[in-house]
């Protein structure tokens, strides 16, 4: 009897070992992974790069880090213990954990198909990529390419989604979402493709209400701090622009928020890394003063109306900022500018 029990136990142990060899830590069977030829990546019909996709259980996946860099999320942090990546393009931080059914975009949680950890590489499905990066991704079978619509005009429903959640994520109303898709009920299903309302309807205004405390280590007067911010900011005029610029890129390259973070840091004021988080600081103001932060959306890059750009008001109607087209520069009469005026959201007072 004891011998039989041992045989049974040994069989169970061997079976467990075999399963352990076949499956990785996130529940992915290696035997089911199909490696595909390198795919050209097309953004709005223009080839920009290549990527190495796989197919798993009939779903297309791409390497997470590789895709993030292609989309301009160049600031990448990896937490090895939890298999978690946090990436930013300077506007928004995206945080995803291997095997997780929810990821985080800015301060919002997003339902996704779980990212997979295969051969020490993070993979993410095309639909999950779309939800996190505000793009719409498809695999084109006739030429084996990855097609990216940027910014997204469509959204693929994930398990756990509701119209209310999707509307909140894209900063529109449920009624606008239903009207755009001719929906007569609130019932949606996994895999359903929804059209997104016009980006003109989307504006992320929640940070205007937030007033998180700011660490100010300066002993100077308020007026002196305001002037020093402008003086320091001017020192970097002519520096180039890079999405998701890191500290190592400064002072030659910045994105909008790494620039404001560095400038204020040199005045003794600590700001968060990305523009959306910076927008949660300070007090909302309508009558601007030198050194105030100005926040904008970018309809050309994002359809979700997110806070996507930040600049420093100079006190004379002008804004100094790191722009995608000109790097660190001064835009005069910013609130009368034909581009910046319609994209303007609000301003925050940091120095007070």
DRENDRENLO-304970 format. One record per residue: z negated, x, y negated of N, C-alpha, C in turn. Coordinates in steps of 0.02 Angstrom, whole numbers, plus 50000, padded with zeros to 5 digits. Last residue first. Example, Ala and Ser with C-alpha at 12.3 -4.5 7.8 and 13.67 -1.06 7.14 Angstrom:
// residues 2
496465064250112496435068450053496065064549998;496105066050284496105061550225496105066050165;
END
This chain:
// residues 352
502445018445994502105013645949501365015545944;503885020346082503425024146038503105019245989;504635010346140504235014846184503705018446142;505324994946132504984999946091504515003946136;506914989846193506194990646204505924996146158;508214977246185507944983946169507194983946179;509544969546281508944969446241508734976646226;511014969146311510514964746339509904964046294;512754970846277512064972046256511604966846286;514074968446299513694970846357512944971846341;514644965246178514614960046229514204962046291;514404978346111514114972046087514084966746142;515184988446171514464988246182514154981546162;516544985846133516344986446203515594985246212;516584984545995516934979546035516754979946109;515104986645899515634989745940515924984545988;514034982345836514664979445812515254981945853;513034989545888513004982345899513584978545868;513345002645844513395000945914513414993345926;513745011245736513765004045731513815000845800;514285025245838514075022245774514155014745775;513715034445966514135028645952513865025345889;513705051146013513425046245967513935040645957;513445058346179513825057046117513455052146074;513625065646331513135064346278513505064046212;515145058646398514535062546405514045060946349;516205050046386516165055546339515565060046349;516165040346489516805042846465516755049146423;514845036946515515275039146571515915042346547;513655043846399514155038746419514595041546474;512105045746349512565049046395513045043646422;511785043146171511735041546242512205045846283;511295036246020511455042346054511315041346128;511875024045907511525025345970511755032045998;511665017445739512005021445790511565022345852;510955011545641511465007445673511825011045729;510035021045613510545019745562511115015345589;509185023845717508895021545654509395019845600;509605026845843509505032445797509225030345729;509135022246007509335020045940509135025445890;509765028246156509225028946107509475027046038;510235018846304510345023646251509765023646202;510735014146467510205014746417510395020146367;511415002846587511505008346539510935008146489;511144992346669511534997946697511635003746649;510394978446727510304983646676510644989946704;511644967946808511054972246807511004976346743;512624958746840512314958546774511724963046765;513344959546955512684956446959512304956646894;514504966346954514564959246940513874955846941;514804982446884514374978046923514484970746904;515794988946809515504992246867515134987546914;516174980946706516704984546741516454987646806;515014976246649515414971446689515974974946728;513534982246628514214985146632514634980746678;512194979946508512494979146574513184982246572;510964989546416511604986146423511754984846496;509684993346298509904992246367510524987746370;508895005646200509365000046202509644999446272;507335011046140507825011346194508245004946194;506935018345980506925012746027507455013746081;507155028445887506805030245949506735024445999;507035018745741507225025245770506815026645833;507035001145776506815006945739507025013245777;507644984045762507614990745794507374996145746;507094969045795507204973045736507094980345756;506774965245922507424963045896507604966745832;505954971446070506024970845997506724968545978;504774972346200505424969946178505434968946102;503884987046234503864980346207504554978346183;503724997346386503724995846315503724988446297;504754995646536504244998746494504274996246422;505834991146602505214987446613504644990046570;506844999946580506874993646543506244989546552;506625009746672506465011246603506435004846561;507155003246782506435004346779506205006146709;508515003546748508184997046760507424997746755;508795017346738508805013146678508445006546688;507665028446829508285024446821508225019446764;506425035846820507065039146829507665034846811;505205032146688505455032146757506165035046760;504495043346566504895037546582505095037846656;503205049946470503475049546538503845043046548;503205060146328503195053246353503545052846421;503365072046262502715070546292502645063646320;504575075746226504165073346171503465071546196;505175078546342505075084246296504675082246234;505325065746393504855070346425504685076246379;506355060746318505675058246305505145062746337;507415068446376507275068546303506565066446289;507365064846512507235071746491507055072146417;507645050946505507035053346536506865060346512;508905050646448508345047946410507685050346439;509595057246558509615059846489509015057246449;509435048946663509155055746670509125059146601;510125037846613509395037646618509075044446630;511495041546611511175038746551510415039246555;511615057946687511825050946682511395047946626;512195074546642511695069246642512035062746664;512415092246642512645085646664512065080746664;511765103046584512495102646579512755095646596;510425105946597510625101646541511385101046534;510445095846747510295096546676510245103946657;510535096846884511165096346846511055097246771;509255096446931509605102846936510265102746896;508925083346921508615087946873508975094646873;510505074546949509845076846968509565081446914;511465059846919511325066946905510605068646923;512105047746948511555050046989511395057346980;513655052846881513255047446911512705050346955;513745063246745513785063046818513355057346843;514465070146596514165064446631514265065146707;514065084646491514485080146529514095074646565;513575087846320513455088446392513865083146429;513755084146189514295087946221514195089046295;512095085446138512755082546123513295087146153;510825090046151511225089746212511915086646200;510155089146032510265095846060510745095846119;509905075946005510505078945976510665085846005;508655074046064509245070746092509885074046068;507795080745976507895083346044508535080546074;507905072245864508075079345858508215082445927;507445060045916508135060645892508355067945888;506125063645948506565060945999507295061745978;505625067145822505725072445872506185070045928;505525054745760506005059645734506145065145786;504525049045838505175045745832505705050745809;503455057745817503745057045884504435053945881;503205055445681503415062145703503735061945772;502795042145684503395044045647503665050745670;501615043345762502175039245785502815041245750;501015060545768501025053745741501625049945769;500595069745919500935068845855500885061545833;500145071946043499625071245992499935070045923;500805064946194500905068246129500325066946082;500815058546312500375064346307500435068046240;500925043046371501115046746311500605052346301;501495032446489501075038346482501335042546423;501465015046468501855021346462501365027046454;501354999446561501095004846518501505011146522;502594986346557502184991146594501954996746548;503084972946524502794977546476502314982446512;504444961646545503954966246574503714971246522;505454954646488504794951446488504244956146512;506554962146512506374961146442505674958146436;506784961546648506414967346622506204966546549;507554949146659506854949446679506484955546650;508894948446636508464948346578507724949046595;510414951946685509734953246710509264953846650;511704940546690511324945046647510614945746675;513244932946722512674936646751512354941246699;514384927546672513814923046679513174926746699;515334937246678515124935046611514514930446613;515684938346808515174943046784514944941246713;515864922546889516104927546841515534931946816;515114921247055515294918746988515524924346942;515854926347208515334927347158515564924447091;516184917647358516444920447296515864920947246;515584921747519515514917847458515854921447400;515794920747688515994924447629515974919847569;514624921247822515024917247776515184921347714;513734928547896514424930547899514884926547852;512624915247923512734922447929513484923847936;512844901047813512734904147878512914911547876;512104887847712512554893547721512394896847788;511764873247625511794876347692512314881947693;511664865547515511374872247511511414876047577;513214856747478512544857247505512304864447498;514444858047424514104851647411513404851547440;515374870847346514874868847396514534862347376;516354878247279516474871147296516004868747351;516024890647231516234890247302516364883047325;515644888447100516154893547113516444892847184;514604879247121515224877247087515794882047102;513634887447181513914881747218514574879447187;513364896547077513594898947142513934893347182;512894887946979513494891946966513794894547031;511754882947045512294878347027512944882147013;510964894347052511214891347114511804886747099;511434906546926511064900746950511364898147015;511284924646930511624918546911511204912646937;510904937246980510704935046913511144929446886;511064941147108511634942247064511524939546994;509854937747165510094944547173510664946147125;509804924047140509324928547108509574935747109;510844919747225510894918647153510424923347115;510284923147348510914926347327511014925647252;509174914547348509074921747352509694925447328;509794901847342509324903847290509254911447289;510504901647461510874901647398510424903847341;509784914047571509844907147547510244907347483;509684924747716509904923147648509854915647634;509424926647849508854926247804509044924547732;510864936047881510314932247910509714932447863;512004936247741511634939447795511084934847821;513634933447676512964930847689512654934547748;514514943747570514464941547640513734939647653;515364940547421514734942547452514714939647522;516564945847296516364941847354515724944747384;516824954647204516974947747184516794942947240;516054969847158516174964647208516344958047175;516954981047047516354977847073516534972047119;517754984847196517214986847152517374985047080;518144984047361518244980347298517634981747254;518784995147474518194993447434518414989947371;519294997947638519484995247573518864992847536;519645010547746519085006647719519285004447649;520985010447869520665012447807520075007947790;521935008747972521285011847986520915014147924;523065001547953523105008647937522435012347945;522744989148010523434991648016523514998947996;521394986147982521584988548048522274991648050;520304989547862521004987447868521294990347932;518734983447835519104988447873519804985747884;517934980747675518274978447735518614984347770;516714976847553517034981747595517344978547658;516274975047389516494971047447516924975647490;514754979847303515464980647318515624975847375;513384982147276513774977547235514524979047240;512644989447366512994993147314513424988847269;512074980247456511654985147422511994988247361;513114972247505512534969047476512124973947434;514004981947556514204977647501513614974547466;513254987247660513444991547604513624987347544;513234976347745512604978547715512744983047655;514604976147781514314970447745513654972347711;514744988347848515124987147787514824981447746;513174996047900513754991647910514114990447843;512745013247906512635006647877513265002447885;511875027047978512485022947973512295016047946;511265043447972511145036347954511815032847946;511115054848106511505052548048511355045148036;510655059448227510355062048165510755060448103;511345050948316511485058148314511265061248248;510985037248217511365039548275511545046848267;510205024148157510105031448158510415034148222;510795010348060510675013648125510615021148116;510234996147963510575002647968510365006048033;510294978848006509914985048006510354991348008;511054968747885511074970647955510764977647960;509924962947755510504966647780510484967147856;509264955947609509344955247681509974958847703;508384964447483509044962147506509044961647582;507274963347347507374964347418508024960947441;507194971947190507364965947229507494967647302;507114981847100506474978747120506594972547163;508414991047166507984990247107507314987547129;508494984947319508954986847266508594985647200;507974988047482507774986647414508284989247365;508184978947637508204985047597508024983047526;507784972447796507784971647723507804978547691;507774976547923508204970747908508194968947834;507834993547978507534988247938508024982647923;508445004148040508184998848082507884993048044;508035015347914508415014347975508065009048019;507855008747752507535011947809507925010347872;508365011047584508505008147650508175012247705;508545008147416508085010947466508185007347532;509285012147265509375008447328508955011947381;509065010847092508885014347153508985009647212;510255010046959509825006647007509675011147066;510805019846871510685012946850510155009746894;510905031446938510645031846870510505024946842;511195029247064511765031147023511555031846950;510155034347202510255031147137510885033747104;509285031547356509845034447319509895030847252;508255034947488508265031847422508805035347381;508035032047662508425035147608508315031247543;506955035047797507115030947739507495035047687;506225038947912506955038247913507185033547858;504915041947901505075034847906505825033547912;504945055847897504465052447940504645045147952;505905059447799506035060547870505575056647916;506615052747669505935053147696505995053447772;507715059147549507635057047619506915058047641;508645055347405508005057647432507925054847502;509945058647294509765056347361509115059547384;511035055247175510335057347179510055054447244;512265049147181512225056347197511505058947201;513175037047197512445037447205512275044547228;514545035547194514215038347136513465038547138;515195031847307515085026647258514695029047197;515155043547380515815041047359515735035847303;513785044047406514085048947362514775046747337;513665033247497513285033247434513605038147384;514455037647605514665031947565514315031947497;513655048247651514345049447631514605043847586;512485041447684512475046547631513175047747605;512935032747790512615030247730512655035247672;514435031747877513855035947861513575034147793;514795014647928514995021047897514375025147882;515315002648052514795006148014515095012447984;515864987048112516044993448082515464996148041;515474979248265515354979648194515524986648169;515504978748403516014975048366515954975248291;514494987548440514434980448456514894976148413;515094998448325514514997248368514444989748377;516165010948271516095003948287515525003148338;516165021848127516075020548198516085013048208;517055032448007516725026348030516615026348106;517045044347898517085044147971516705038047998;518145045247755517495044047785517575043247860;518885051547602518915049647673518215048847700;519415045547439519065050147484519215048147556;520195037147365519745041547329519425046847374;521625027347338521265031547385520845036547346;521575011547265521715018647253521295022947300;521164998347281521855000147299522035007447290;519814998347247520284994347209521004996747218;519675012447337519305008347289519795004947243;519815017547501520185015047443519725010847400;519685030547609519285025847571519665023947508;520365033347769520435034047697520015028747663;519425038447909519745033047872519805034847799;519545047348059519365047547988519765042347950;519445036548205519755041948165519525041648093;517825032048274518485030348250518785036148211;516785030748414516975034748356517695033148338;515775018348468516475020448471516645024248407;514335015848559514605018448497515325020848508;513745012548677514155007348646514485009848581;512965022848715513545021448757514005016448725;511885022448629512405027348617513035025748657;511185008248564511415011148627511985015948613;509855007848456510575008348460510785011548525;508515007148414508785001948458509535001948463;508085017648343508195011448306508525006148349;507975029048424507375026148396507475019648359;509245025748552508885029948504508315026048473;509555024848728509425021548664509065026248617;509685032448842510265028548820510185025748750;508455038048861509025042548850509625038848822;507685026748882507545030948824508105035748809;508215022549002508315018348943508205022548880;507705033049081508435032049075508595027949013;506345030949068506635037249044507385036549034;506205018549129506045019249058506355025549028;506555021849259506965017049223506845017649147;505505030449290506185033049289506645028449250;504445021149285504455026949240505155029749233;504795012549389504745010049321504775015649270;504715021349497505355018149480505365015549409;503375024249497503855029649484504525026849464;502885011749532502725014449467503215019949448;503405010649661503595005649611503475008349540;502775021449721503505021149719503745016349665;501445017449708501675023549675502435023549668;501435006249790501305005349719501545011449679;501685012449912502175007749886502085006749811;500515019949927501155023349923501685018849893;499565009749937499545014249880500205017849870;500005004250060500005000050000500005004449937;
END
